[in-house]
Amino acid sequence: MKCIICKTGETRSGTASIVLERGGTTLLIRDVPGEICDTCGEVYHGAETTERLLDQAERAYRDGVDLEVRHYQKAA
């Protein structure tokens, strides 16, 4: 797909690291699958991936995590 940010690049399948922060909790999740622009590097995630990321972030926030680094894991 054409990148909506730079409007010139095309996206390709790949992985990226995502940092999510909320109220003193920082969660770094590595190897998150997505579509990445080959020109500007913008990362796009599908609805299922986004939902899993937000669920993991909410759990970390509720558990009182200050800083945590994880690798993305697909649903079992």
MODELLER restraints for C-alpha pairs under 7 A, 6 or more apart:
rsr = mdl.restraints
at = mdl.atoms
rsr.add(forms.Gaussian(group=physical.xy_distance, feature=features.Distance(at['CA:1:A'], at['CA:10:A']), mean=5.61, stdev=0.5))
rsr.add(forms.Gaussian(group=physical.xy_distance, feature=features.Distance(at['CA:1:A'], at['CA:11:A']), mean=5.54, stdev=0.5))
rsr.add(forms.Gaussian(group=physical.xy_distance, feature=features.Distance(at['CA:2:A'], at['CA:8:A']), mean=6.79, stdev=0.5))
rsr.add(forms.Gaussian(group=physical.xy_distance, feature=features.Distance(at['CA:2:A'], at['CA:9:A']), mean=5.96, stdev=0.5))
rsr.add(forms.Gaussian(group=physical.xy_distance, feature=features.Distance(at['CA:2:A'], at['CA:10:A']), mean=4.71, stdev=0.5))
rsr.add(forms.Gaussian(group=physical.xy_distance, feature=features.Distance(at['CA:2:A'], at['CA:11:A']), mean=6.42, stdev=0.5))
rsr.add(forms.Gaussian(group=physical.xy_distance, feature=features.Distance(at['CA:3:A'], at['CA:9:A']), mean=5.42, stdev=0.5))
rsr.add(forms.Gaussian(group=physical.xy_distance, feature=features.Distance(at['CA:3:A'], at['CA:10:A']), mean=5.75, stdev=0.5))
rsr.add(forms.Gaussian(group=physical.xy_distance, feature=features.Distance(at['CA:3:A'], at['CA:11:A']), mean=6.42, stdev=0.5))
rsr.add(forms.Gaussian(group=physical.xy_distance, feature=features.Distance(at['CA:3:A'], at['CA:37:A']), mean=6.10, stdev=0.5))
rsr.add(forms.Gaussian(group=physical.xy_distance, feature=features.Distance(at['CA:6:A'], at['CA:40:A']), mean=6.52, stdev=0.5))
rsr.add(forms.Gaussian(group=physical.xy_distance, feature=features.Distance(at['CA:9:A'], at['CA:37:A']), mean=5.64, stdev=0.5))
rsr.add(forms.Gaussian(group=physical.xy_distance, feature=features.Distance(at['CA:9:A'], at['CA:38:A']), mean=5.60, stdev=0.5))
rsr.add(forms.Gaussian(group=physical.xy_distance, feature=features.Distance(at['CA:9:A'], at['CA:39:A']), mean=4.79, stdev=0.5))
rsr.add(forms.Gaussian(group=physical.xy_distance, feature=features.Distance(at['CA:10:A'], at['CA:37:A']), mean=5.43, stdev=0.5))
rsr.add(forms.Gaussian(group=physical.xy_distance, feature=features.Distance(at['CA:10:A'], at['CA:38:A']), mean=5.83, stdev=0.5))
rsr.add(forms.Gaussian(group=physical.xy_distance, feature=features.Distance(at['CA:11:A'], at['CA:35:A']), mean=5.40, stdev=0.5))
rsr.add(forms.Gaussian(group=physical.xy_distance, feature=features.Distance(at['CA:11:A'], at['CA:36:A']), mean=4.88, stdev=0.5))
rsr.add(forms.Gaussian(group=physical.xy_distance, feature=features.Distance(at['CA:11:A'], at['CA:37:A']), mean=4.15, stdev=0.5))
rsr.add(forms.Gaussian(group=physical.xy_distance, feature=features.Distance(at['CA:11:A'], at['CA:38:A']), mean=5.93, stdev=0.5))
rsr.add(forms.Gaussian(group=physical.xy_distance, feature=features.Distance(at['CA:12:A'], at['CA:35:A']), mean=5.17, stdev=0.5))
rsr.add(forms.Gaussian(group=physical.xy_distance, feature=features.Distance(at['CA:12:A'], at['CA:36:A']), mean=5.31, stdev=0.5))
rsr.add(forms.Gaussian(group=physical.xy_distance, feature=features.Distance(at['CA:12:A'], at['CA:37:A']), mean=6.42, stdev=0.5))
rsr.add(forms.Gaussian(group=physical.xy_distance, feature=features.Distance(at['CA:12:A'], at['CA:38:A']), mean=6.87, stdev=0.5))
rsr.add(forms.Gaussian(group=physical.xy_distance, feature=features.Distance(at['CA:13:A'], at['CA:34:A']), mean=5.85, stdev=0.5))
rsr.add(forms.Gaussian(group=physical.xy_distance, feature=features.Distance(at['CA:13:A'], at['CA:35:A']), mean=4.61, stdev=0.5))
rsr.add(forms.Gaussian(group=physical.xy_distance, feature=features.Distance(at['CA:13:A'], at['CA:36:A']), mean=6.27, stdev=0.5))
rsr.add(forms.Gaussian(group=physical.xy_distance, feature=features.Distance(at['CA:14:A'], at['CA:33:A']), mean=5.81, stdev=0.5))
rsr.add(forms.Gaussian(group=physical.xy_distance, feature=features.Distance(at['CA:14:A'], at['CA:34:A']), mean=5.68, stdev=0.5))
rsr.add(forms.Gaussian(group=physical.xy_distance, feature=features.Distance(at['CA:14:A'], at['CA:35:A']), mean=6.00, stdev=0.5))
rsr.add(forms.Gaussian(group=physical.xy_distance, feature=features.Distance(at['CA:14:A'], at['CA:36:A']), mean=6.28, stdev=0.5))
rsr.add(forms.Gaussian(group=physical.xy_distance, feature=features.Distance(at['CA:15:A'], at['CA:31:A']), mean=4.96, stdev=0.5))
rsr.add(forms.Gaussian(group=physical.xy_distance, feature=features.Distance(at['CA:15:A'], at['CA:32:A']), mean=4.99, stdev=0.5))
rsr.add(forms.Gaussian(group=physical.xy_distance, feature=features.Distance(at['CA:15:A'], at['CA:33:A']), mean=4.38, stdev=0.5))
rsr.add(forms.Gaussian(group=physical.xy_distance, feature=features.Distance(at['CA:15:A'], at['CA:34:A']), mean=5.78, stdev=0.5))
rsr.add(forms.Gaussian(group=physical.xy_distance, feature=features.Distance(at['CA:16:A'], at['CA:30:A']), mean=6.34, stdev=0.5))
rsr.add(forms.Gaussian(group=physical.xy_distance, feature=features.Distance(at['CA:16:A'], at['CA:31:A']), mean=5.31, stdev=0.5))
rsr.add(forms.Gaussian(group=physical.xy_distance, feature=features.Distance(at['CA:16:A'], at['CA:32:A']), mean=5.20, stdev=0.5))
rsr.add(forms.Gaussian(group=physical.xy_distance, feature=features.Distance(at['CA:16:A'], at['CA:33:A']), mean=6.64, stdev=0.5))
rsr.add(forms.Gaussian(group=physical.xy_distance, feature=features.Distance(at['CA:17:A'], at['CA:28:A']), mean=6.87, stdev=0.5))
rsr.add(forms.Gaussian(group=physical.xy_distance, feature=features.Distance(at['CA:17:A'], at['CA:29:A']), mean=5.61, stdev=0.5))
rsr.add(forms.Gaussian(group=physical.xy_distance, feature=features.Distance(at['CA:17:A'], at['CA:30:A']), mean=4.23, stdev=0.5))
rsr.add(forms.Gaussian(group=physical.xy_distance, feature=features.Distance(at['CA:17:A'], at['CA:31:A']), mean=5.80, stdev=0.5))
rsr.add(forms.Gaussian(group=physical.xy_distance, feature=features.Distance(at['CA:17:A'], at['CA:32:A']), mean=6.11, stdev=0.5))
rsr.add(forms.Gaussian(group=physical.xy_distance, feature=features.Distance(at['CA:18:A'], at['CA:28:A']), mean=5.72, stdev=0.5))
rsr.add(forms.Gaussian(group=physical.xy_distance, feature=features.Distance(at['CA:18:A'], at['CA:29:A']), mean=5.25, stdev=0.5))
rsr.add(forms.Gaussian(group=physical.xy_distance, feature=features.Distance(at['CA:18:A'], at['CA:30:A']), mean=6.44, stdev=0.5))
rsr.add(forms.Gaussian(group=physical.xy_distance, feature=features.Distance(at['CA:19:A'], at['CA:26:A']), mean=6.98, stdev=0.5))
rsr.add(forms.Gaussian(group=physical.xy_distance, feature=features.Distance(at['CA:19:A'], at['CA:27:A']), mean=5.68, stdev=0.5))
rsr.add(forms.Gaussian(group=physical.xy_distance, feature=features.Distance(at['CA:19:A'], at['CA:28:A']), mean=4.50, stdev=0.5))
rsr.add(forms.Gaussian(group=physical.xy_distance, feature=features.Distance(at['CA:19:A'], at['CA:29:A']), mean=6.46, stdev=0.5))
rsr.add(forms.Gaussian(group=physical.xy_distance, feature=features.Distance(at['CA:20:A'], at['CA:26:A']), mean=5.80, stdev=0.5))
rsr.add(forms.Gaussian(group=physical.xy_distance, feature=features.Distance(at['CA:20:A'], at['CA:27:A']), mean=5.17, stdev=0.5))
rsr.add(forms.Gaussian(group=physical.xy_distance, feature=features.Distance(at['CA:20:A'], at['CA:28:A']), mean=6.49, stdev=0.5))
rsr.add(forms.Gaussian(group=physical.xy_distance, feature=features.Distance(at['CA:20:A'], at['CA:57:A']), mean=6.85, stdev=0.5))
rsr.add(forms.Gaussian(group=physical.xy_distance, feature=features.Distance(at['CA:21:A'], at['CA:27:A']), mean=6.35, stdev=0.5))
rsr.add(forms.Gaussian(group=physical.xy_distance, feature=features.Distance(at['CA:24:A'], at['CA:66:A']), mean=6.13, stdev=0.5))
rsr.add(forms.Gaussian(group=physical.xy_distance, feature=features.Distance(at['CA:25:A'], at['CA:61:A']), mean=5.82, stdev=0.5))
rsr.add(forms.Gaussian(group=physical.xy_distance, feature=features.Distance(at['CA:25:A'], at['CA:65:A']), mean=5.67, stdev=0.5))
rsr.add(forms.Gaussian(group=physical.xy_distance, feature=features.Distance(at['CA:25:A'], at['CA:66:A']), mean=4.56, stdev=0.5))
rsr.add(forms.Gaussian(group=physical.xy_distance, feature=features.Distance(at['CA:25:A'], at['CA:67:A']), mean=6.02, stdev=0.5))
rsr.add(forms.Gaussian(group=physical.xy_distance, feature=features.Distance(at['CA:26:A'], at['CA:66:A']), mean=6.03, stdev=0.5))
rsr.add(forms.Gaussian(group=physical.xy_distance, feature=features.Distance(at['CA:26:A'], at['CA:67:A']), mean=4.84, stdev=0.5))
rsr.add(forms.Gaussian(group=physical.xy_distance, feature=features.Distance(at['CA:26:A'], at['CA:68:A']), mean=6.56, stdev=0.5))
rsr.add(forms.Gaussian(group=physical.xy_distance, feature=features.Distance(at['CA:27:A'], at['CA:57:A']), mean=6.57, stdev=0.5))
rsr.add(forms.Gaussian(group=physical.xy_distance, feature=features.Distance(at['CA:27:A'], at['CA:67:A']), mean=5.87, stdev=0.5))
rsr.add(forms.Gaussian(group=physical.xy_distance, feature=features.Distance(at['CA:27:A'], at['CA:68:A']), mean=5.05, stdev=0.5))
rsr.add(forms.Gaussian(group=physical.xy_distance, feature=features.Distance(at['CA:27:A'], at['CA:69:A']), mean=6.06, stdev=0.5))
rsr.add(forms.Gaussian(group=physical.xy_distance, feature=features.Distance(at['CA:28:A'], at['CA:68:A']), mean=6.24, stdev=0.5))
rsr.add(forms.Gaussian(group=physical.xy_distance, feature=features.Distance(at['CA:28:A'], at['CA:69:A']), mean=4.73, stdev=0.5))
rsr.add(forms.Gaussian(group=physical.xy_distance, feature=features.Distance(at['CA:28:A'], at['CA:70:A']), mean=6.27, stdev=0.5))
rsr.add(forms.Gaussian(group=physical.xy_distance, feature=features.Distance(at['CA:29:A'], at['CA:69:A']), mean=5.88, stdev=0.5))
rsr.add(forms.Gaussian(group=physical.xy_distance, feature=features.Distance(at['CA:29:A'], at['CA:70:A']), mean=4.82, stdev=0.5))
rsr.add(forms.Gaussian(group=physical.xy_distance, feature=features.Distance(at['CA:29:A'], at['CA:71:A']), mean=5.35, stdev=0.5))
rsr.add(forms.Gaussian(group=physical.xy_distance, feature=features.Distance(at['CA:29:A'], at['CA:72:A']), mean=5.88, stdev=0.5))
rsr.add(forms.Gaussian(group=physical.xy_distance, feature=features.Distance(at['CA:30:A'], at['CA:70:A']), mean=6.17, stdev=0.5))
rsr.add(forms.Gaussian(group=physical.xy_distance, feature=features.Distance(at['CA:30:A'], at['CA:71:A']), mean=4.64, stdev=0.5))
rsr.add(forms.Gaussian(group=physical.xy_distance, feature=features.Distance(at['CA:30:A'], at['CA:72:A']), mean=5.84, stdev=0.5))
rsr.add(forms.Gaussian(group=physical.xy_distance, feature=features.Distance(at['CA:31:A'], at['CA:71:A']), mean=5.97, stdev=0.5))
rsr.add(forms.Gaussian(group=physical.xy_distance, feature=features.Distance(at['CA:31:A'], at['CA:72:A']), mean=5.71, stdev=0.5))
rsr.add(forms.Gaussian(group=physical.xy_distance, feature=features.Distance(at['CA:32:A'], at['CA:72:A']), mean=5.41, stdev=0.5))
rsr.add(forms.Gaussian(group=physical.xy_distance, feature=features.Distance(at['CA:34:A'], at['CA:43:A']), mean=6.42, stdev=0.5))
rsr.add(forms.Gaussian(group=physical.xy_distance, feature=features.Distance(at['CA:34:A'], at['CA:44:A']), mean=5.54, stdev=0.5))
rsr.add(forms.Gaussian(group=physical.xy_distance, feature=features.Distance(at['CA:34:A'], at['CA:45:A']), mean=4.78, stdev=0.5))
rsr.add(forms.Gaussian(group=physical.xy_distance, feature=features.Distance(at['CA:35:A'], at['CA:43:A']), mean=5.73, stdev=0.5))
rsr.add(forms.Gaussian(group=physical.xy_distance, feature=features.Distance(at['CA:35:A'], at['CA:44:A']), mean=5.05, stdev=0.5))
rsr.add(forms.Gaussian(group=physical.xy_distance, feature=features.Distance(at['CA:35:A'], at['CA:45:A']), mean=6.51, stdev=0.5))
rsr.add(forms.Gaussian(group=physical.xy_distance, feature=features.Distance(at['CA:36:A'], at['CA:42:A']), mean=5.68, stdev=0.5))
rsr.add(forms.Gaussian(group=physical.xy_distance, feature=features.Distance(at['CA:36:A'], at['CA:43:A']), mean=4.53, stdev=0.5))
rsr.add(forms.Gaussian(group=physical.xy_distance, feature=features.Distance(at['CA:36:A'], at['CA:44:A']), mean=6.32, stdev=0.5))
rsr.add(forms.Gaussian(group=physical.xy_distance, feature=features.Distance(at['CA:37:A'], at['CA:43:A']), mean=6.56, stdev=0.5))
